[in-house]
Amino acid sequence: MKKTLYKIIFWTALAFIALTLLSLTIGQELPYEFADYRLQQKFYDIIIQGLPIAVLLTLFGTIKKANSKTRNWSYISLTALISFGCLVSQLFLLFSFGFGAWTTVSTIYRHKSENIEIKEQLYDIGAFGYGGRRTVEIKPFLNYWIEPKSIDTMKINKNDWKLVNEQGDIKTP
């Protein structure tokens, strides 16, 4: 029972580490974004703060009675060092590039037959203001993500779209 629990903790920690590494590398290159910035923020908070803990939890799979004390202590020292390195690298990661989010200024058009919208957005980088502007066609993807594509509203077929001009998340007095 105890051994099974240790294996579950070990493999869950490894899966979490793999998810974190994929999210911070390959996941950044995918054409999908979180549909809600709050969910995006929570996701990145969890993986950034959880990585050092997950590295420490791998000790459940590496420390064994069959190993010598020297080997176990070297595993403990190396794991603690890697965990501390993850923590420090995560701090540098936070300050090296922003985890900003695209904020909708207005929904310009809504497609008449499909669940697609054309939105004007600003890149919100917190205390530094806004970093860029884009006009994109937004397609929902699996309820929690969207697939944005840059679009020129002068080139769309206006018969397929309904002009809505709804105010977005940025409120102006």
Summary of the structure (lengths in Angstrom):
residues: 173
radius of gyration: 22.5
end to end distance: 61.8
largest distance: 74.9
contacts: 442
relative contact order: 0.13
helix: 49%
strand: 27%
